[in-house]
Amino acid sequence: MMLPTSSPPVLLALALLVAGCRKEKLENCPGQCTVITGQLLTSGLQPLAGAPVTARWHSGQGYSAPRTRARATTDANGRFQVSFYVKEDERQQGYFDLMYEVSKSRYYVLGNTDGPDTGAAGRRRDTTYHLPPFLIPRKAYVKLTVPNPDQIQDYFAVSFTSAHLHELQVTPQSIGGGSSVGIPRQGTPFTTLLEVAGDQKIYVQATRGSNGAYVRTLDSLIVSADVTRELTVRY
């Protein structure tokens, strides 16, 4: 469902966070409630049940603490609904976001710039916004080995990027998280263990620099959740 085109600019952002939030006394909505619904999914597009969801308002001024406006917990189907009354100061400035709390040891939440900007929801009263499903994959691991780092000339890096939000995205600006590993030149093989999103395609890009020129190669792989896969990339 498309959000109303008459909505004010950029008002709702999503953030996938792990730390618990400070409990605040929440006000009941007296009427003309703003309602936001959505669904959290995990690997295999399975519902993510029992995840706390918090709606917050940020004044947008400096480092002021956000104001908690509503809380909910995802049901057995991973669905949630939060409702709150938009106050006068909240209509004039700032923005709203949603904070999802998940286990950092189990789910892939690297960086959590996976909290995309939805771009349209927020300050209007008596309005319901339906967000598309949001995917929080379980963790998997890649053991990267470079057997010949002694041959590196100018530069060598291998990056891993998750594409999981390209299909279940909230906005085109969504990114799936990832990491880039700069490989040092050394006389012994280089090995490192990396966390990636499980049960979905991961793009692997190797960038090789030599004599001021850079050559990039792109590949992909899928690693099952909770599994470690060995990957060898040569310079």
N, C-alpha and C positions, 0 to 999 in steps of 0.2 A: 504493500500500500504506500503510495506516494504521500509525503507530508504536504500540508497546505502551502501553496506558493506564496501566500500572503504572510507567512510567518516571518518574524524578524530574523536578521542575519545571525549566523553561527552562535548557537546558544547551548548546545548539548554535546559534551564529549564523553567518551567511554574510556575507562582506565581499568586495566586488569592489575589489581594489586593483591599482595599477599598478607601484609600486616593487618592486624585487627584495628578497628577504629574505636575512638573514645565514645562511650555511650553518652548520648544527649537526650534530654526530654523532648519528645516530638509533639507537635501541635496537631490536633485533629483538623481535618479540612472541613470548614463550615458549609461548603458548597462551592460551585463553580471550580471544581477541582481540575487540575492538570493531571492527566493519567498517561503513564508510559508503560507499554507492555513489550515483552521480548522473550527470547528463548536462548539458553546456553546449551551448546552441544560439545561433545568431546570426540575422541577418536572413533572412527566408524560411524560418525554422525549419531552417536548415542546421546540421549538426554543427559545433561549434567544436573543431577538432583541435589538438593540440600545446600546449594551455594548461596551465601548471603549476598544481597544486592542493596546498595545504599545510594540514594539520590542526594546530591549535595549542590549547594549554590556557592560560587566563588565571586567575591566582589570585584575581582580583577585589579585590585589595588595592592601592589607590593606583595608581601608575604603574609597577608592576613589569613587566618584560619578559615577553612570552609564552613559553611553552615549546613548541618545535616537536616534534610527536609523530609525524608521518608526511608523506610527500610522494608525489605521483603526477603523471602527465601524461595529459591526455585523449587517447583513441585516435582512430582515423579516424571513429568514430561520435560523438565528443564525450563518450564515457563515461569515468568514472574510478572508482577504488576505492582507499580508504585504510584501513589497519588498524593498530591499536596496542593496547597493553595499558594499561588504566586503572590508574594507581598509586593507592596508598592515599590520599595527600593529595589527589589529583584526584577521588577519590570523595567526599571530605568537604566540599570547597568549590570555588569558581570555576566556570568554564564552558569549553566547547570551541567553536572556530569553524573555518570553512574559509576560506582566502584564495585567490582566483583571480587570477592575473596575466594581464592582457591589455594590448594596445597602446592607450595613451590617445589616440594620434593617429588611430587607426582605429575604435575602438569607443566607443559612448556610455556613459560611466561617470560622468556628472556627479554630484558629491556622494557617490556610492556609499553613500548610505543605502539603495541597492538591495541591501544586505546584510541581508536579512530574518532575523528571529529564528524559528527553526523550532520552538522551544517544547517539544521532548520528547526529543531524542536526547542521548546523551553518557555518563553515568557507569556504565552497566551493562556488565559484561564478558560475553564470549561471546554478543554480540547483533549482529545486522545491521540497519542502518537504510537504507532505500531512499528517497532524496529525489526529489521530482518534478523534471522538466526545468526548467532555469533559463536564461532568455533574456538574452543580452547583445547588443543590436542594434548595427549599424554606425551611424556618424554620418551625419547629414544637416544641412542648414543652412536657416535662414529669415532673409531680409533684410526686416526690419520697417520700414515707413515710416508715419509719422503726418504727413499733409500740413498739418494745421491746429492745431498745438500752441498757437498764439496764442489759440485759443478756449477753452482749458482754464480751468475755474473753480476748484473746490476741489481736485480730485484726478483723476488718470488713470493707470491702470496696465494693462498687458497681460501675462498670464501664459500660459506654455506648459507643459503637463503631459503626459508620456508615460503611456499606459495599458498598456504592454506586459506588465506583470506581473499584470494582472487575469485573464488567461487561463492563463498559465503561472506561477502563484504558488506560493510556498513556505508563506506564511502570509497571512492576511487583512490583516496590518499592512504588507505589502509596498507600497512606493511606487515609481513609475517614474521618479523624477527630474524635473527641470523647472527653469524659471527665471521670475522675475517682473521686469518692466521698468517702473520708474516713469518716466513721461514728463514732462519739465520743460516749463513754459510758456515758449515762446520764439517769436520772430518768423519763424523759418525752419523748414522741414520737419525733422522728427526722423527719423534713420535709424540702425539698429544691426543687426549680424549676430549671430545666435544659433545655437548648436548644439542639435540635437534628435535624437531617436531616429529612424532611417530605416526605411522600409518598413513603417510601422504608423501607426495613428491617433494623432494628437496633438490634444489639446483646447486650444483658444485661448479664454481668458476675458478680456474687457475690462471693467474696472471704472471707471465714471465718477461722480465726485462733484460735486454742485452744490447749494449752499444747505443743506449738512448732510445731504443725502440721497444714497444711492448706488444706482446702477443697474448691474446686471451682465448682460452678454450672453455666450452660449456658442456657439462654433462648433468645427469640427474640420477637419483636413486630413491628408493623407498625402504625405510627401516621400520620394522614392527615396533610398537610401543614396548618399552622395558627391555629391548634387545640391543646388544652392542654389535655393530658391523665393522669389520676391518676394511679400510680403504687405502690403497697405495697410489700415490701420485708422484710421478717423476718430474724433475726439472726439465 
